[in-house]
Amino acid sequence: MAGSEERVVAVIMVGGPTKGTRFRPLSLNVPKPLFPLAGQPMVHHPISACRRIPNLAQIYLIGFYEEREFALYVSSISNELRIPVRYLREDKPHGSAGGLYSFRDYIMEDSPSHIVLLNCDICSSFPLPDMLEAHKKYEGMGTLLVNKVSAESANQFGELVADPETNELLHYTEKPETFVSDLINCGVYIFTPNIFSAIEDVLKQKKDRANLRRVSSFEALQSATKALPADFVRLDQDILSPLAGKKELYTYQTLDFWEQIKTPGMSLRCSGLYLSQFRRTSPHLLASGDGKRTATIVGDVYIHPSAKVHPTSKIGPNVSISANARVGAGARLINCIILDDVEIMENAVVIHSIVGWKSSIGKWSRVQGEGDHNAKLGITILGEAVDVEDEVVVVNSIVLPNKTLNVSVQEEIIL
């Protein structure tokens, strides 16, 4: 048994129902963190990565969702990984650092020497064991996972400047208006428990400022009503920016894949990234077949054991087929996510698309997108229980739940 001084606790921030609006219509049915990528819930991938950390004592999920929405998943994943996983519900928004602080008593129960903090809507190989080793060598309070991106896209993220020799974080700014650096914050951190003291200092400063405003002029009081609550602490602006350049924070650069999962289009891209990672980490999850007794499989494909796929169909690359789905004779599937209980009939084609729960695609029908994961209509999305009748073509469209399509549509949002 590892000594308590070596223990690590992981915390995954999962957000809440108001945070997943860009993920609609898919988040109408299931909390965004439980939406399947490569056949596994989105949150499963960072949880599995945390499992590789030596001396991991506990994993906490923190968010605003009702506890009942996570109860079944938390129970099953705890049993599967044989590590305690617990969901903690925030009573109100406290900010990324404030949320962590509000559950400090739970997090410190196991007296961890290190706390791993991740955002759920990140797609990465999560090099946590190597990052932890680097963090220990730095001997700072915290280490950020960072990545290089194009100068054009950098301002969508937190940009930072690090010392090229020591990797110390020298400057941090969240989504700047002018270019600062092509190094960005990946939303993955390792902290010592001193992070709680740093958050406490910020809370005290905010409380002092709030008290000062109360005795100030009427104008100041008016501006205070527009300010964030005194117990709302953001990790980026309130902790990272002020501590940069003080030999407290360091960086660890990932050279592997990294994406943010903000939209359904990006979820399709990230499903493909995780499928390709399975080839290295979990090859047993990938399907194979030569078209004789089983379907022809091209590239990386996940097929749930309960799905029924006709031997004359051709599947892949980058396809995930969920529970109880049925794929008929001669069907062709490329770069798509097929959710539970979907039926794809004979000779139908699905390309660059997400097909929602209990939907059906008729014979000789075609559902496809152009494959631009960043464009609003770059992939086609069918919500729950959408019926596409025989010989109908759906291109670059979003269809909300419980619709029947008996005519072809292109570049439409069907409400």
Salt bridges, closest charged atoms under 4 A:
GLU66 OE2 - ARG89 NH2 3.43
GLU90 OE1 - HIS94 ND1 3.06
ASP91 OD1 - HIS94 NE2 3.63
ASP110 OD1 - ARG7 NH1 3.42
ASP121 OD2 - LYS32 NZ 3.86
ASP121 OD2 - LYS262 NZ 2.76
GLU133 OE2 - LYS136 NZ 3.90
GLU168 OE1 - LYS247 NZ 3.64
ASP208 OD2 - LYS204 NZ 3.46
ASP231 OD2 - LYS92 NZ 3.20
ASP231 OD2 - HIS94 NE2 3.90
ASP238 OD2 - LYS206 NZ 3.95
ASP238 OD2 - ARG234 NE 3.45
ASP256 OD2 - ARG280 NH2 3.65
GLU259 OE2 - ARG269 NE 3.00
ASP300 OD1 - ARG279 NE 2.58
GLU343 OE1 - ARG326 NH2 3.36
GLU346 OE2 - LYS363 NZ 3.95
GLU384 OE2 - LYS358 NZ 3.67
